[in-house]
Amino acid sequence: MFRIIALAHTYACATSRRVAAALPPLFSLVLGTFLCVASLLALTGCTNLGEFDKGAVIRQAERYYAQKYDSDATVTDLWEDRSYQLFGYRSHGQAFCTMSDGATVLVDFEEGVVGDNHQQDEIVSAYEWKYREALDLGRARLEDAGYTVSLVLINGHSPSDTGFLDGCISTETWCKNEDAGEESGSFFYTRYTGDERFFEEEASRVSLGFPVVEFEVAGVDAAYEEGFPTDAPEEPGWVDPIDEACRSLLPLTDGEPETSVKVFQSGWRGRAIEENGESGLIGELSPHDHESPAGNWLIVEWISLGKGVYITSHEDGVRLREGDAMLTSVEAPFTFDELKASGSLEERKQRSYHPEAFETYELAVSSDFFTSLPEHIRGKGWFSVKVAYDNTDPETGLTQMGITPSALEPSLYTIKDNPVTEDAEDEPPFEVNAMRTSTLYNGYQFLTCAVSDGESLLFARM
């Protein structure tokens, strides 16, 4: 291979010299440099392949396998984990060893043996049993608290099914040779004998790939008109039973929260999937958390700000309550015509505009609220919110103006100064983002945006 690429390198440079003779000096220099560098990169791309001691890898795999399973299985094939890049293959620093009994051992060139897939089926089944046990207990606690549980799913499957964690636990992919198809499997280092010690020993090595658990519940604190939660209590009664069940799964991953949970009103999950997960969602336990090792609950609660505008937090661990956010009418720093000529408004040619409906608002969150937020939110200076708009609300005044609300869809836009205007004269002065129409089941328009500490968010209705 080195000989072939070296010849290619020589040919490329020779070709660049012949072409350069007929081209202007500067262009010739650029072209010649490019061809020479490209051939050198090709050479570099292949030199990373095979930089490992094949014999040492085989010895590690066979020694590990013999000690773990008291087996005399040998390595019959070996595949270096690699990927094709622009000018050749590049090694990922590990190898998959096919054993004579058909199992595969994964060896990292620096860290040693990662694990094997010999027991993957029974281990995945054992993890599924752990999930099934925890969620059955969670269902029982919910029912004891007076709730009706209409649905529990893991990755879209019932806990009573098998295979709902297939492809989720410590999964790797590989090929046995150049011509073979891609294979996948779950790799474990500790031998499984059916006792609890396995989960303790394997926990620090396991990656669960964020299984998604979904509940549908009915009862107190879980029934809101049109899947639009308002006036939710500080801690809804369904939180503790679900929280306790999910936290019991933490030891499976050495305390790392790798399971996310979504809670819907009964009968709303299907609608939520169709509508991007917004309708009927009443709570979410996120595994991405900076305050607690077990994750943070996000309780969905829409708060009315007046003029048909509602807001809810979209940030794990952040809860907006009445009075935390304010919406006020302000004088527009632009005219209706200036805004109409800017950005995305021109893309909506079928929409009629009503200058008489033109109003601007500022949305701000109180400074006291920001100081009460977790440190990681205060540090970045902003958090995410969802804003919904009901343009049929009498407070909008559209009916009094004789305007049919459906004529203003979308009717509310976020407005920001365009930061590139100073450097490009043909750029519009504003960035204009419209709400998505009828995203929520109740027909309210909707968007997700960020609220910053000390900065208000500007909206325009038109």
C-alpha positions in Angstrom: 0.0 0.0 0.0 2.9 2.4 0.9 4.4 1.8 -2.6 1.1 2.5 -4.3 0.5 5.8 -2.4 4.1 6.8 -2.8 3.8 6.4 -6.6 0.5 8.4 -6.4 2.3 11.1 -4.5 5.1 11.2 -7.1 2.6 11.3 -10.0 0.5 14.0 -8.3 3.5 16.3 -7.8 4.8 15.6 -11.3 1.4 16.3 -12.7 1.2 19.6 -10.8 4.5 20.7 -12.2 3.4 20.0 -15.8 0.1 21.8 -15.3 1.9 24.7 -13.5 4.1 25.4 -16.5 1.0 26.6 -18.4 -0.6 28.6 -15.6 0.0 31.9 -13.9 2.7 31.6 -11.1 0.4 32.1 -8.2 -2.3 29.7 -9.3 0.3 27.2 -10.2 1.7 27.4 -6.7 -1.7 26.9 -5.1 -2.6 24.0 -7.4 0.7 22.3 -6.9 0.6 22.7 -3.1 -3.0 21.3 -3.0 -2.1 18.1 -5.0 1.0 17.4 -2.9 -0.8 18.0 0.4 -3.7 15.8 -0.8 -1.4 12.9 -1.6 0.4 13.3 1.8 -2.9 13.2 3.6 -3.8 10.0 1.7 -0.5 8.6 3.0 -1.3 9.8 6.5 -4.8 8.4 6.4 -3.5 4.8 5.9 -0.6 4.9 8.3 -2.9 4.8 11.3 -4.2 1.4 10.2 -2.7 -1.6 11.9 -0.7 0.3 14.6 -1.3 -2.4 17.2 0.2 -5.7 18.4 -2.2 -8.3 17.0 -0.6 -11.0 19.0 -1.0 -9.1 22.2 -4.6 -8.4 21.5 -5.3 -12.0 20.9 -3.5 -13.0 24.1 -5.5 -10.5 26.1 -8.8 -11.8 24.7 -8.1 -15.4 25.2 -6.7 -14.9 28.8 -9.8 -12.8 29.8 -12.2 -15.3 28.3 -10.5 -18.3 29.9 -10.5 -16.7 33.4 -14.1 -15.5 33.1 -15.7 -18.6 31.7 -13.2 -21.3 32.4 -13.1 -21.8 28.7 -10.4 -22.9 26.2 -12.0 -20.9 23.4 -9.5 -19.3 21.0 -9.6 -16.3 18.7 -10.4 -17.3 15.2 -10.8 -13.9 13.6 -10.0 -10.3 14.5 -11.4 -7.0 13.2 -9.9 -3.7 13.9 -12.5 -1.0 14.6 -12.0 1.6 12.0 -13.8 4.0 9.8 -13.3 5.3 6.2 -12.3 9.0 6.1 -11.6 11.2 3.1 -8.3 9.6 2.1 -8.4 6.2 3.7 -9.2 4.2 6.8 -8.5 5.4 10.3 -8.3 3.2 13.5 -10.5 3.7 16.5 -8.0 2.0 18.8 -9.9 -1.2 19.5 -10.4 -4.6 18.0 -13.3 -7.2 18.0 -12.1 -10.7 18.5 -14.3 -13.6 17.3 -13.9 -16.6 19.6 -14.2 -20.2 18.5 -17.5 -20.6 20.3 -19.0 -17.7 18.3 -18.8 -15.0 20.9 -17.0 -11.7 20.4 -14.5 -10.0 22.8 -13.8 -6.3 22.5 -10.3 -5.2 23.3 -9.2 -1.6 23.7 -5.5 -1.1 22.7 -4.9 1.2 25.7 -7.4 0.1 28.3 -7.5 -3.6 27.7 -10.5 -5.8 27.5 -13.9 -3.9 27.5 -16.1 -7.0 27.6 -17.8 -9.7 25.6 -21.3 -10.5 24.3 -21.4 -14.2 25.3 -24.1 -13.6 27.9 -25.8 -10.6 26.3 -29.3 -12.2 25.9 -29.6 -13.3 29.6 -28.1 -10.1 30.9 -30.4 -7.9 28.8 -33.3 -10.0 30.1 -32.1 -9.5 33.6 -32.0 -5.7 33.1 -35.5 -5.8 31.6 -36.7 -7.7 34.7 -35.3 -5.0 36.9 -37.2 -2.3 34.9 -40.4 -4.4 34.9 -40.2 -4.9 38.7 -39.6 -1.1 39.4 -42.4 0.1 37.1 -44.8 -2.5 38.3 -44.2 -1.2 41.8 -44.6 2.4 40.5 -47.9 1.5 39.0 -49.1 -0.1 42.3 -48.1 3.0 44.2 -49.9 5.3 41.7 -53.0 3.2 42.1 -52.7 3.3 45.9 -52.6 7.1 45.6 -55.9 7.1 43.7 -54.7 7.3 40.1 -55.7 5.2 37.1 -52.7 4.2 35.0 -53.8 3.7 31.5 -50.4 3.2 29.9 -46.8 2.4 30.8 -44.3 2.1 28.0 -40.5 1.7 27.7 -39.0 2.7 24.4 -42.6 2.3 23.0 -43.0 -1.2 24.3 -45.0 -2.6 27.2 -42.9 -3.7 30.3 -44.6 -7.1 29.9 -42.9 -7.5 26.5 -39.4 -8.8 26.0 -36.8 -6.9 24.0 -37.6 -3.4 25.1 -33.9 -2.9 26.0 -32.5 -4.6 22.9 -29.8 -2.3 21.4 -29.8 0.0 24.5 -27.3 -1.6 26.9 -23.5 -1.1 26.3 -24.1 -1.6 22.6 -21.2 -1.8 20.0 -21.2 -2.4 16.3 -18.5 -4.1 14.2 -17.8 -6.2 11.1 -16.0 -9.6 11.0 -14.1 -8.7 7.8 -14.1 -6.3 4.9 -16.9 -8.1 3.1 -19.1 -8.9 6.1 -22.2 -7.0 7.1 -22.4 -4.9 10.2 -23.2 -6.7 13.5 -24.1 -5.3 16.9 -24.2 -6.6 20.4 -24.1 -5.7 24.1 -20.7 -6.1 25.8 -20.3 -6.9 29.5 -17.1 -7.4 31.6 -18.6 -9.2 34.7 -19.9 -12.7 34.5 -23.6 -13.0 35.3 -24.6 -15.8 37.6 -28.1 -14.6 38.5 -27.2 -12.7 41.7 -27.3 -9.0 42.6 -23.6 -8.7 42.8 -23.4 -8.6 39.0 -25.3 -5.3 38.8 -23.0 -3.8 41.5 -19.8 -4.8 39.7 -21.0 -4.0 36.2 -22.8 -0.7 37.1 -19.8 1.6 36.5 -19.2 0.1 33.0 -22.8 0.1 31.8 -24.4 2.6 29.4 -28.1 2.3 29.1 -28.6 4.7 26.2 -31.3 6.8 27.9 -34.3 4.4 27.8 -37.5 6.5 27.7 -40.3 5.5 30.1 -43.8 6.9 29.4 -46.8 7.0 31.7 -50.4 8.0 31.1 -52.3 8.7 34.3 -55.8 10.0 35.2 -56.9 11.4 38.5 -56.3 14.4 40.7 -53.5 16.7 39.4 -53.6 14.9 36.1 -56.7 16.1 34.3 -56.5 19.4 32.4 -58.8 20.8 29.8 -57.6 20.1 26.2 -54.3 18.8 27.5 -53.3 22.3 28.6 -52.1 22.1 32.3 -52.9 25.2 34.4 -52.9 25.8 38.1 -50.8 22.8 38.8 -49.9 22.2 42.5 -46.4 22.7 43.8 -45.8 18.9 43.6 -48.5 16.9 41.8 -49.6 13.7 43.6 -48.3 11.5 40.8 -44.7 12.7 41.1 -43.6 10.7 44.2 -44.7 7.2 43.1 -43.1 7.6 39.7 -40.1 9.3 41.1 -39.5 6.6 43.6 -39.8 3.8 41.0 -37.4 5.5 38.6 -34.8 6.3 41.3 -34.7 2.6 42.3 -33.2 2.0 38.8 -30.2 4.3 39.5 -27.9 1.6 41.0 -28.0 -0.2 37.7 -25.8 2.6 36.3 -23.7 3.4 39.3 -26.1 6.2 40.3 -26.0 7.9 36.9 -29.5 9.0 35.8 -29.8 7.3 32.4 -33.6 6.9 32.2 -35.9 9.8 31.1 -39.6 9.7 32.0 -42.5 11.5 30.4 -45.9 11.7 32.0 -49.1 12.4 30.0 -52.7 12.8 30.8 -54.6 9.7 30.1 -55.3 9.3 26.4 -52.9 12.0 25.3 -49.7 10.3 24.4 -50.7 9.5 20.8 -51.8 13.1 20.2 -48.5 14.3 21.8 -46.5 12.2 19.4 -48.4 13.6 16.5 -48.0 17.2 17.7 -44.3 17.1 18.6 -44.8 16.2 22.3 -46.6 19.3 23.4 -50.2 18.4 24.0 -51.1 16.5 27.2 -47.6 16.4 28.6 -47.8 17.2 32.3 -44.4 16.3 33.6 -40.9 15.1 32.7 -38.0 13.6 34.7 -34.9 14.5 32.9 -31.6 12.5 33.3 -29.6 15.7 32.5 -29.4 17.4 35.9 -26.9 19.7 37.6 -28.4 19.7 41.1 -29.4 16.2 42.0 -27.7 13.0 40.9 -31.2 11.5 40.2 -32.4 14.1 37.8 -34.9 17.0 37.9 -38.7 17.0 37.4 -40.1 19.5 35.0 -43.8 20.2 35.9 -45.7 21.6 32.9 -47.9 24.5 34.0 -49.1 27.2 31.6 -49.5 30.6 33.2 -51.7 33.3 31.6 -49.9 36.6 31.0 -53.0 38.3 29.6 -53.7 39.4 26.0 -54.1 35.7 25.1 -50.5 34.8 25.9 -49.4 31.9 28.1 -46.0 30.8 29.2 -44.4 27.7 30.8 -40.9 26.6 31.7 -39.0 24.4 29.3 -36.0 24.0 31.5 -35.5 21.0 33.8 -35.7 22.1 37.4 -37.1 25.5 36.7 -40.7 26.2 37.7 -42.5 29.4 36.6 -45.4 30.5 38.8 -47.9 33.4 38.8 -46.0 36.7 38.9 -42.6 35.4 37.8 -43.1 36.6 34.2 -44.8 39.8 33.0 -46.1 40.9 29.6 -46.5 44.6 29.0 -47.5 46.7 26.0 -44.7 48.9 24.7 -44.2 51.4 21.9 -42.7 49.7 18.8 -39.2 50.6 17.8 -40.2 50.0 14.2 -43.2 50.6 12.0 -45.6 47.9 10.7 -44.2 48.4 7.1 -40.6 48.0 8.3 -41.4 44.8 10.0 -43.5 43.4 7.1 -40.6 43.9 4.8 -38.2 42.0 7.1 -37.2 38.3 7.0 -39.6 35.5 7.2 -42.8 37.5 6.8 -42.3 37.6 3.0 -42.5 33.8 2.9 -46.1 33.8 4.0 -47.7 35.1 0.9 -51.2 33.6 1.6 -51.5 35.4 4.9 -53.4 38.7 5.1 -52.0 41.5 7.2 -54.0 43.9 9.3 -52.1 47.1 10.3 -54.9 48.0 12.7 -54.0 44.8 14.8 -50.4 45.8 15.0 -49.2 45.8 18.7 -45.9 45.1 20.4 -45.2 43.5 23.8 -42.3 42.9 26.1 -41.9 39.7 28.0 -39.6 39.7 31.0 -38.9 37.6 34.0 -38.4 39.3 37.4 -34.8 39.6 38.6 -35.9 38.1 42.0 -36.9 35.0 40.1 -33.5 34.6 38.4 -31.6 34.9 41.7 -33.7 32.0 43.0 -32.7 29.7 40.1 -30.1 26.9 40.3 -26.5 28.0 39.9 -26.1 26.4 36.5 -29.0 28.5 35.2 -27.8 31.7 36.7 -24.4 31.1 35.3 -25.6 30.9 31.7 -27.9 33.9 32.2 -31.0 32.5 30.4 -33.4 29.6 30.4 -35.8 28.1 27.9 -39.6 28.7 27.9 -42.6 27.8 25.8 -45.0 30.6 24.8 -48.5 29.8 23.6 -51.0 32.3 22.0 -54.8 32.2 21.9 -55.8 34.8 19.4 -59.5 34.1 20.0 -59.2 35.3 23.6 -61.4 38.4 24.2 -58.4 40.2 25.7 -56.8 40.4 22.3 -59.5 42.8 21.1 -59.4 41.3 17.6 -63.1 40.6 17.5 -63.9 44.2 18.5 -61.8 45.3 15.5 -63.8 43.2 13.2 -60.9 40.9 12.5 -61.4 37.2 12.2 -58.8 35.6 14.4 -57.9 32.9 11.8 -56.9 35.7 9.5 -53.9 36.3 11.8 -52.2 32.9 11.8 -49.5 33.1 12.6 -50.2 36.3 14.5 -47.4 36.7 17.1 -43.7 37.0 16.2 -40.5 37.4 18.2 -38.4 40.3 17.0 -34.7 40.7 17.5 -32.1 43.1 16.0 -30.2 41.3 13.2 -26.6 41.2 14.4 -25.1 41.0 10.8 -26.8 44.2 9.6 -23.7 46.3 10.4 -21.6 44.2 8.1 -24.1 43.6 5.3 -26.1 46.5 3.9 -28.6 44.2 2.1 -29.5 42.3 5.3 -32.9 43.1 6.9 -32.7 45.0 10.2 -34.6 42.5 12.2 -34.7 38.7 12.8 -38.4 37.7 12.7 -39.6 34.3 14.0 -43.2 33.3 13.8 -45.2 31.0 16.1 -46.2 27.6 14.8 -49.9 27.6 14.2 -52.2 25.1 15.9 -49.3 23.2 17.4 -51.2 22.6 20.7 -54.4 20.5 20.6 -56.5 23.4 21.7 -55.4 25.3 18.6 -53.1 27.8 20.4 -50.1 28.9 18.4 -46.7 28.0 20.0 -43.0 28.6 20.1 -39.9 27.8 22.2 -37.5 30.7 23.0 -35.1 31.8 25.7 -35.6 34.4 28.4 -32.4 36.2 29.5 -31.6 37.7 32.9 -32.1 41.5 32.6 -33.3 41.4 29.0 -36.9 41.5 27.8 -38.2 39.5 24.8 -40.0 41.6 22.2 -43.1 40.3 20.5 -45.2 41.9 17.7 -48.8 41.1 16.7 -49.6 41.7 13.0 
